[in-house]
Amino acid sequence: MADWLLAAGSFVLGVVGAVTLESVDYDGERRVDLLAIALLGAMSALLLARRRWPILVVLAVIAVSTPYHLLDYPHEATMAASLVAAFTAARYSEPQRRAVAALVAVAAVTVPVLADEASGGSGDALLGAGWLFMAFFAGLAVRFYQNWTAAVAARVEQERADEVERRVAEERVLIAAELHDVLAHGLAIANVQASVAAHLIDQLPMRGDASLREVSSTLHGLADTSRATLHELRAVLDVLHGGEGEPTEPAPHLGELQRLVEMAEAADLRVDVEADGLSGELPATVSVVAYRIIQESLTNVVRHSTADHATVRLDQDGRRLRIAVVDQGPARPSPARASPGFGIVGMSGRAQAVGGQLSAGPGESGGFEVWATLPLPDAWPVPS
C-alpha cells in the first residue's frame, strides 16, 4: 500500500509541477500534453517494483525520462520519481551494486545537462544532480541505520539468551545439589540397610523358613533396585552439573525391557510383555522415551495399585510405536494429604518431545491404563 501511495504522489507532483512550470513560460520548453503526462505516469508506475528490483527501476526511470527531456518538457517535473528511485537504489540494492547505482544517479542528469546547455540551463541540471546524490546518500544512511539497529538488537538478544542460559545452569546446579543432599543420601542409606538386613536374615538359623526366604528375597530386591536407582540418579546429577560430559553408560532402551520386568517382579508384580512387530532398530530417542514411559507406568502400578499383575503391549509398524501398560487394579487408598505426583505429566512431556501422544486413566475393568503413540520419523528407517 505504501508503494502505491508513493507512486500516486510522485505522479501527482510530477503533473502539477509540469503544469506549474509551464505557466512560468520558460523559453524553449515544450507545452505539457498527453504524451508528457503518459511519460510521467510511466515513471511513477515503475516505482511499484522499486523494492524488488531497485537497480532496474532506476534504469527504467532513466529510460523513460530520456525522451521526456529530449522532447523539452519541463525538466524539473521528473524530479520526484528520480529522487525516489535514487533513494531506493541505495536503500534496497546489494552492496556490490551501489557503485552502479551511483553511476546511474549521475547518468540521470546527463540528458538534462545536454538539453539545457544551449540555453544556459546547465546550472539547474547540476542542481538536480545534487538533489539526486542527496537522495542516494539518504538511502545509504537509512540502510546503515537499520543495519546498525538490527545488529544492536541481535546483540541484546544474544546477551539476554546468554543470561538465561547462565541462570538455567545455576538452577541446574542447585537442583543437583538438592537431589544429592536429599534423594541420593536417602537411597544410599536404604541400600545399605536393606543389604545388611538381607545378610543378617541369611545368617539366621531359621533361614530355611518360607517367610524368612520371602523377606530375604524382598530385601535383596530392594537393595538391587535402590543400587540401580542410585546409579541412574548419579548419572542425572553428572548431567545437571556439567551437561557436556560423556555418560558413564548408554541410556536405557527397549532392549533392556527385561530389566524392568525383573525389577517389577522383585516387588511382587508379575509383568507380561506382548510385542507385535517390534524391531531391534528403533530410533534411539524413541527407544529411550518408550523405556522411560514403561518404567514410570510399572512404578505407578507398584506404588498406587493393589494389582499383582500388569501387561505391557508393544505394537510397531513402519510409522509409529504404540505402547500400552494395563493393570487390573484397584488403586491403593491414599492419605488425605498426599501430594499429587508428576509421573503422568513427565510421561506426557517425554512423549510430546518426540512428537507423540500419551493418555492415562482408569480402565473399563477397574484398573489403570497408560496408552502412548510415538511416531517413527521417515528419517529413521524402521523395518516393517
Buried (B, 14 or more C-beta within 10 A) or exposed (E): EEBEEBBBBBBEBBBEBBBEBBEEEBEEBEEBEEEBBEBBBBBBBBBBBBEEBBBBBBBBBBEBBBEBBEBBBBBBBBBBBBBBBBBBBBBBBEEEBBEBBBEBBEBBBBBBBEBBEEEEBBEBBEBBBEBBBEBBBBBBEBBEEEEEEEEEEEEEEEEEEEEEEEEEBEEBBEBBEEBBEEBBEEBBEBBEBBBEBBEEBEEEEEEEEEEBEEBBBBBBBBBBBBBEBBEEBBBBBBBBBEEEEEEEEEBBBBEBBEEBBEBBEBBEBEBEBEEEEBBEEBBEBBBBBBBBBBBBBBBBBBEBBEBEEBBBBBBBEEEBBBBBBBBBBBBEEEEEEEEEEEBBEBBBEBBEEBEBEBEBEEEEEEBBBBBBBBBBEEEEEBEE
